[in-house]
Amino acid sequence: MSETEWKLSSRDLESLYLQNEDTYPTETYLLQRQVERSILKIEHDKLRGEDRLNRDEHREYLHQSLQQLPTSYQALDASQPWLCYWIVHALDLLGDKPTEEEAKGIVEHLSSCQSPHGGFGGGYGQVAHLATTYAAVCALCIVGTPEALQVIQLDKLYNWILSLKNEDGSFRVTEQGESDVRGLYCALAVAYICGLLTHELVENCSTYISSLQSFDGGLGGEPFNEGHGGYSYCGFAALCILNEYWQATENQSVPHSLDIKRLQFWVINRQLELEGGFQGRVNKLVDSCYSFWQGGLIALIDYWIRKHSQSDQVSFKFSGEDLERYLLRYCQCRGGGFRDKPGKPRDLYHTCYALSGLSVAHQNLKESRSSLLPKINYLVNIRVERWEFAAAYFGNKNSLTS
Amino acid sequence: MHGVSSYVEPPEEDSTKFISLAKDALNRWKQQDFSSEAFSVVNRVLELNPDEYTLWNYHKRFVVDKIERVRQEDPSSFQEVIEQLFESEFNLTQRALYRHPKAYSAWQHRIFLLKVAKSSLPPTIYDNFFKRELEICAKLLDLDDRNFHGWAHRMRVGEIKGIQITREELDFVTDRIYANFSNYSAWHHRSRILPVLFGDQPEEYNRVIQEDLELVKQAIFTEPEDQSAWFYFGWLLRGAPSSHAPVSILDVDNEMLKKELSTLEELLVLEPKCKYALLMKFHLLYQFGELGNAEALLTQLQILDPLRNGYYQHLKEKMRQKS
């Protein structure tokens, strides 16, 4: 097996497309071929420059976004902490941060999202929600000052999270809200960061996570749902957090019945050859956000395997080079920001997760290189330094070392 | 969203207007203001942004309170009034979902309504709600056959109603598969309902699996590059185990596997570069102990599928350890 076969960037993408062109035309294929053509168009563009990360443009876009969000973001009125997190995390990965004034505004804003009963909601006057709580806590960790972290009312937060717990181990995302693995992940991630994990909180969580696996190995959002990148990340990252807790308290691994080998086979087959990026589910289209959900999942599985040293399991990394090609060559927008795929407009969510995915890609390159994006704590998707600061602040003894 | 068409688009508001509407609505929630004026504000916001989850809680509170109130103050017209209440609530979520087919809180609100309907209305009425629920899912799946909310909802509706999976559900899934072999969500749904439908009838289950093998092979020969059929095929060859039972009740014997091996070889004559056929063949040869031939397949795969090179390399090493 020659080494040159490994470098897909020199592979003939055109031939991959032509090989697949003569397919039975279901709607699925028509959509897939459309995406592939849009990629090839970029490949053939003689004016295309070198692949490089347009740091300055992205920074400008992010800072601008902090000042004023366009109308289309009214759809995110119930997700304001997410906007904060996407922006400050993206800036952090670019080695930048909000100005002092911006940081003050962020902290005040997030503070106004905090519910008097504990947890953070989508905005002022909204009921607290686990997803927005995760986003708010992470954003405050990234701002990274004691003043920022002091905003979090820990006792109320803990009681509120506990109040959302179901008997089967899952969590409702908000009172009377839906229960799925996002809720469980956000609850555990927040508790993990803030040093709030307890036996009571983690009871049955591992059983619930194990129940999410479908026949192909992927994890769905709820039992009986099909394998999906976002949920697979949430489920497995939550399992890793549980494992940290069990190691610290019981000095053993968390008991579970997840077939990790099968999950791994499912996820490594999510990287698409021609595009280089990841799809979220079997037979769906590539999307830059899955660079983190799927790429990060592969990295976490790799870490788990090395930690447990089970020789039966595959320790396998994906093609960081191809993922980087997808992100830098096809997903960067003029004026800054990243998009889902060619043809879509940029947005802050994809900017955040494309950059997070790029950081993962940089940890999975065949050859080492300088000027890589900073490392992330894969369990919570904030920079390692921010995690360490928060861990020290909250007096956490469980910290994940890579 | 990818290829999903929307229903009727209500007129947009500019962001300043929206912000003040949302503020107003949240205030009304805080004050528990259930006047008709309040409703029109709240519902306008939900129309524009069905992810405004706090306002769905407003509706939940209203429903619960109204049921209690009418039961006490006007029991003779309870059924009529409450049926109307549910109709208007279902309509609201339906409009929201046609516009935003993946809005979690809108789906959740329907679950809430179904549960409350079941506990407060007679079966003659709530049965209609449940029947209609499956119709709504079907319509939304017409718009986007990969909408996992729609698929999951079908399962949940059954759970709430307290019924097992039905043959009709199996027919529904079969139709979707014939409409589009690449509809992985349909194959997945099938993998969920088969063990439930036939779990306690091994002979019947075996028969259905044999039929499914023929079905999936049609898909594979039509489109050998399609992952959907291959993943399902692989599951069948493992004995179609339920995710919740580690060992299958089926007998997957060497006879059956040898038959499928010849199917794979037939396909590989037509499509020698088909990655999944090669990988499946590898697993079968490995199971039969033909390690030399198996390793050659891995080498082929490493060239055909370089993104998974490490995985195939690992399989090689694992095999060498055994021999």
Interface residues (C-beta under 8 A of the other chain):
Chain A: M1 E5 W6 L8 R11 Q19 N20 T23 Y24 T26 E27 T28 Y29 L31 P70 T71 Y73 Q74 A75 L76 D77 A78 S79 G121 G122 G123 Y124 G125 Q126 V127 H129 V173 T174 E175 Q176 G177 E178 S211 Q213 S214 F215 D216 G220 G221 E222 F224 N225 E226 G227 H228 S257 F265 I268 N269 Q271 E273 R281 V282 N283 K284 L285 D312 V314 S315 F316 K317 F318 S319 D322
Chain B: H2 G3 E13 D14 S15 F18 I19 A22 K23 L26 N27 W29 K30 L48 N49 D51 E52 Y53 T54 N57 K60 Y104 S105 W107 Q108 I111 F112 R146 F148 W151 A152 M155 N180 F181 S182 N183 Y184 S185 H188 H189 S191 R192 T222 E223 E225 D226 Q227 S228 F231 Y232 W235 P241 S243 H244 P246 K273 T299 Q302 I303 D305 P306 L307 R308 N309 G310 Y311 Q313 H314 K318
